[in-house]
Amino acid sequence: MKILNIAIQGVPGSFHHQVALTKFGEETEILSFNTFEPVAKSVANGDADFAVMAIENSIAGAIFPNYELLDRYELTIRDEYYLPIAHQLMALPGQTLRDIKEVRSHPMALLQCKAFFAEHPDIELKEDIDTAAVAKQISSENWEGIGAIASTIAADIYGLEILAKDIQTVKSNFTRFFILQKQKESLDYVPNKASIKVTLKNEKGVLAKLLTLMSENNLDLSKIQSVPVIHKPWEYSFFIDTVFENHEVFKSTMEDIQNNFGEVKIFGEYISRK
């Protein structure tokens, strides 16, 4: 059996790594990258079979640049995955919270733990590229006085001690991930959710008409986000997630939108996991 290559942003112990192992199993080859663009590029050029990419968080909102990567590299959404996020403050063994002068982590993680650090104003916060990467560096460089915000798995992998558990401000904290592939393929199931981009004609009331059509056809909008169309002032595209009960109605609605309201691009049709 072929070993799959799975591209992720981050190192072992990261949340992307957890999702990759959950979705594809332990017998996979993980391709780790520091940023999201090479993750997308590795799938587009065939180096990776699939990618795991965070797209939004229930506290911090959408990771908008990742929508742009999905669009630019012509990737297809195979599935979605919701991961409960629990942030742990960790450091080298033998230290206490009083010893920590600086904490480094991904900007999203720092934002999600804002209330905790408001109670510890003496700790300086610094942004870094990845949660688990900081844990790895603390371990390899033997950094004292520096803490990381990362997962319990990262603490185990890199031999760090958890100083404060579950420090995220909102305990019901989830990150939504897309499972991405290069090419669309025939579905062996009936999807009930889709992610699309609609570039609307610059006409009065066209957005209201679009939303009315989708509502009348029982397409529920679980997410909609506007972005300006480059080189076309005052024209907008909309990234939309829609949930539906009838796949045939969804397909006919997309045809209606294409014919009457603007250009439609379907990123993926899949099963809603929420």
C-alpha positions as CSV (number, residue, x, y, z in Angstrom):
1,M,0.0,0.0,0.0
2,K,1.3,3.4,-0.9
3,I,2.4,5.7,1.9
4,L,0.7,9.0,1.6
5,N,2.6,12.3,1.8
6,I,0.7,14.8,3.9
7,A,1.7,18.5,3.9
8,I,1.2,20.5,7.1
9,Q,2.3,23.8,8.5
10,G,4.3,23.2,11.7
11,V,6.4,20.5,13.2
12,P,5.4,17.2,15.1
13,G,3.2,18.1,18.0
14,S,1.4,20.9,16.2
15,F,-2.3,21.0,15.8
16,H,-2.0,20.4,12.1
17,H,0.1,17.3,12.9
18,Q,-2.6,16.0,15.2
19,V,-5.3,16.4,12.5
20,A,-3.0,14.7,9.9
21,L,-2.5,11.6,12.1
22,T,-6.2,11.5,13.0
23,K,-7.4,11.7,9.4
24,F,-4.7,9.6,7.7
25,G,-3.2,7.4,10.4
26,E,0.3,6.9,11.7
27,E,1.6,5.3,8.5
28,T,2.0,8.5,6.6
29,E,4.9,10.7,5.6
30,I,4.5,14.2,7.1
31,L,5.9,17.1,5.0
32,S,6.4,20.0,7.4
33,F,6.6,23.6,6.3
34,N,7.1,26.9,8.2
35,T,4.3,28.8,6.4
36,F,1.1,27.9,4.6
37,E,2.1,28.8,1.0
38,P,4.6,25.9,0.5
39,V,1.9,23.6,2.0
40,A,-0.5,24.7,-0.8
41,K,2.3,24.6,-3.4
42,S,3.4,21.1,-2.5
43,V,-0.1,19.7,-3.2
44,A,-0.4,21.8,-6.4
45,N,2.9,20.4,-7.8
46,G,2.2,16.8,-6.7
47,D,4.8,16.5,-4.0
48,A,2.1,15.9,-1.4
49,D,-1.0,13.8,-1.8
50,F,-3.0,15.9,0.6
51,A,-2.6,18.9,2.8
52,V,-4.1,19.8,6.2
53,M,-4.8,23.6,6.4
54,A,-6.4,25.6,9.2
55,I,-9.1,27.9,7.8
56,E,-10.8,29.4,10.8
57,N,-11.0,29.4,14.6
58,S,-14.2,29.8,16.7
59,I,-12.5,32.6,18.7
60,A,-10.1,34.4,16.4
61,G,-12.1,34.0,13.1
62,A,-11.1,33.2,9.6
63,I,-7.5,32.8,8.4
64,F,-8.2,34.8,5.3
65,P,-4.8,34.4,3.5
66,N,-5.5,30.6,3.4
67,Y,-8.7,31.2,1.3
68,E,-6.5,33.1,-1.2
69,L,-4.0,30.2,-1.3
70,L,-6.8,27.7,-1.9
71,D,-8.0,29.8,-4.8
72,R,-4.7,30.7,-6.4
73,Y,-3.3,27.1,-6.3
74,E,-6.6,25.6,-7.6
75,L,-6.9,23.2,-4.7
76,T,-10.0,21.1,-3.9
77,I,-11.5,20.6,-0.5
78,R,-11.8,16.9,0.2
79,D,-13.1,17.2,3.8
80,E,-13.3,19.4,6.8
81,Y,-12.3,18.6,10.4
82,Y,-13.0,20.4,13.7
83,L,-10.3,20.1,16.3
84,P,-11.0,21.2,19.9
85,I,-8.1,23.4,20.9
86,A,-6.6,23.3,24.4
87,H,-3.6,25.4,25.0
88,Q,-0.9,24.5,27.6
89,L,1.8,26.7,28.9
90,M,5.0,24.7,29.1
91,A,8.7,25.1,29.8
92,L,11.8,23.2,30.7
93,P,11.3,20.8,33.6
94,G,12.0,22.2,37.1
95,Q,10.7,25.7,36.4
96,T,7.7,27.4,37.8
97,L,5.4,30.1,36.4
98,R,7.3,32.7,38.4
99,D,10.5,31.8,36.4
100,I,8.9,32.5,33.1
101,K,9.7,36.0,31.7
102,E,8.8,35.4,28.1
103,V,6.3,33.3,26.2
104,R,6.4,32.6,22.5
105,S,3.8,31.1,20.3
106,H,1.8,31.5,17.1
107,P,-0.2,34.8,17.0
108,M,-3.5,32.9,17.0
109,A,-2.5,31.0,20.1
110,L,-1.5,34.2,21.9
111,L,-4.8,35.8,21.0
112,Q,-6.7,32.8,22.3
113,C,-5.0,33.0,25.7
114,K,-5.3,36.8,26.1
115,A,-7.2,36.7,29.4
116,F,-4.7,34.4,31.1
117,F,-1.8,36.7,30.3
118,A,-3.7,39.7,31.4
119,E,-3.3,38.2,34.9
120,H,0.4,37.9,34.3
121,P,1.5,41.3,33.0
122,D,5.2,40.6,33.8
123,I,5.4,38.0,31.1
124,E,6.4,39.3,27.7
125,L,4.6,37.8,24.7
126,K,6.4,37.2,21.4
127,E,4.9,36.0,18.2
128,D,6.5,33.0,16.4
129,I,5.7,30.8,13.4
130,D,4.2,27.8,15.2
131,T,3.2,26.5,18.6
132,A,5.0,23.2,18.6
133,A,8.1,24.7,16.9
134,V,8.7,27.0,19.9
135,A,8.3,23.9,22.2
136,K,10.9,22.1,20.1
137,Q,13.3,25.0,20.2
138,I,13.0,25.5,24.0
139,S,13.9,21.8,24.4
140,S,16.8,21.7,21.9
141,E,18.3,25.1,23.0
142,N,17.7,24.4,26.7
143,W,16.1,27.9,27.1
144,E,15.3,28.8,30.7
145,G,12.8,31.5,31.5
146,I,11.0,31.1,28.2
147,G,7.7,29.3,27.8
148,A,5.6,28.0,24.9
149,I,1.9,27.7,24.3
150,A,1.3,24.4,22.6
151,S,-0.5,21.0,22.9
152,T,-0.1,18.3,25.5
153,I,1.3,16.1,22.7
154,A,4.0,18.7,22.0
155,A,5.0,18.7,25.7
156,D,5.3,14.9,25.6
157,I,7.3,14.9,22.4
158,Y,9.8,17.6,23.5
159,G,10.1,16.7,27.2
160,L,8.6,19.9,28.6
161,E,6.7,20.4,31.8
162,I,3.2,21.9,31.7
163,L,3.0,24.9,34.1
164,A,-0.6,25.9,33.4
165,K,-3.3,23.8,31.8
166,D,-6.0,24.8,29.4
167,I,-5.2,28.5,29.4
168,Q,-7.4,29.4,26.4
169,T,-9.9,32.1,27.3
170,V,-12.9,30.2,25.9
171,K,-12.9,26.6,26.8
172,S,-15.1,25.5,23.9
173,N,-12.5,26.6,21.4
174,F,-12.4,24.9,18.0
175,T,-10.3,25.2,14.9
176,R,-11.7,24.2,11.5
177,F,-9.3,22.5,9.1
178,F,-9.6,21.7,5.4
179,I,-8.3,18.5,4.0
180,L,-7.0,19.5,0.5
181,Q,-6.1,17.7,-2.7
182,K,-5.1,18.7,-6.2
183,Q,-7.8,17.3,-8.4
184,K,-11.5,16.9,-8.1
185,E,-12.6,13.3,-8.2
186,S,-15.9,11.5,-8.6
187,L,-17.8,11.4,-5.3
188,D,-18.8,8.0,-3.8
189,Y,-21.1,9.8,-1.3
190,V,-23.8,12.5,-1.5
191,P,-22.4,15.7,0.0
192,N,-24.4,18.1,2.1
193,K,-21.9,21.0,2.3
194,A,-19.9,23.0,-0.2
195,S,-17.4,25.9,-0.2
196,I,-17.7,28.2,-3.2
197,K,-16.5,31.6,-4.5
198,V,-19.0,33.9,-6.3
199,T,-17.7,36.9,-8.2
200,L,-20.8,39.1,-8.6
201,K,-21.7,41.4,-11.4
202,N,-21.4,45.0,-10.5
203,E,-25.2,45.6,-10.5
204,K,-27.5,47.2,-8.0
205,G,-29.1,44.7,-5.6
206,V,-27.3,41.7,-7.0
207,L,-26.1,40.4,-3.6
208,A,-29.6,40.6,-2.1
209,K,-30.9,38.7,-5.1
210,L,-28.2,36.0,-4.7
211,L,-29.0,35.5,-1.0
212,T,-32.7,35.4,-1.7
213,L,-32.2,32.7,-4.3
214,M,-30.1,30.6,-2.0
215,S,-32.6,30.9,0.8
216,E,-35.5,30.0,-1.4
217,N,-33.7,26.9,-2.5
218,N,-32.9,25.9,1.1
219,L,-29.2,26.5,0.9
220,D,-28.2,27.6,4.4
221,L,-25.2,30.0,4.5
222,S,-22.9,28.9,7.3
223,K,-20.3,31.4,6.3
224,I,-20.0,34.3,3.9
225,Q,-17.0,36.7,3.6
226,S,-16.4,39.4,1.0
227,V,-13.1,40.2,-0.7
228,P,-12.4,43.0,-3.2
229,V,-11.6,41.9,-6.8
230,I,-8.1,43.1,-7.7
231,H,-7.9,45.5,-10.6
232,K,-11.7,46.0,-10.5
233,P,-12.6,48.8,-8.1
234,W,-15.8,48.3,-6.1
235,E,-16.4,44.8,-7.4
236,Y,-16.3,41.9,-4.9
237,S,-16.1,38.2,-4.6
238,F,-17.7,36.2,-1.8
239,F,-16.3,33.1,-0.2
240,I,-19.4,31.1,0.9
241,D,-19.9,27.9,2.9
242,T,-23.4,26.5,2.3
243,V,-25.2,23.5,3.8
244,F,-28.0,21.8,2.0
245,E,-30.2,18.7,2.1
246,N,-30.7,18.2,-1.7
247,H,-27.5,17.9,-3.8
248,E,-29.4,18.2,-7.0
249,V,-31.0,21.5,-5.9
250,F,-27.5,22.7,-4.9
251,K,-26.2,22.0,-8.4
252,S,-29.1,23.7,-10.1
253,T,-28.7,26.7,-7.9
254,M,-25.1,27.0,-8.8
255,E,-26.1,27.0,-12.5
256,D,-28.7,29.8,-11.8
257,I,-26.0,31.9,-10.1
258,Q,-23.6,31.4,-12.9
259,N,-26.2,32.3,-15.5
260,N,-27.7,35.3,-13.7
261,F,-25.4,36.8,-11.0
262,G,-21.8,36.2,-11.7
263,E,-19.0,33.6,-11.9
264,V,-19.1,30.6,-9.6
265,K,-16.1,28.6,-8.5
266,I,-16.7,25.4,-6.4
267,F,-13.8,24.6,-4.1
268,G,-15.2,21.4,-2.8
269,E,-18.4,19.4,-2.0
270,Y,-18.2,17.3,1.2
271,I,-19.9,16.1,4.3
272,S,-20.5,18.6,7.1
273,R,-18.6,17.6,10.2
274,K,-20.1,20.1,12.6
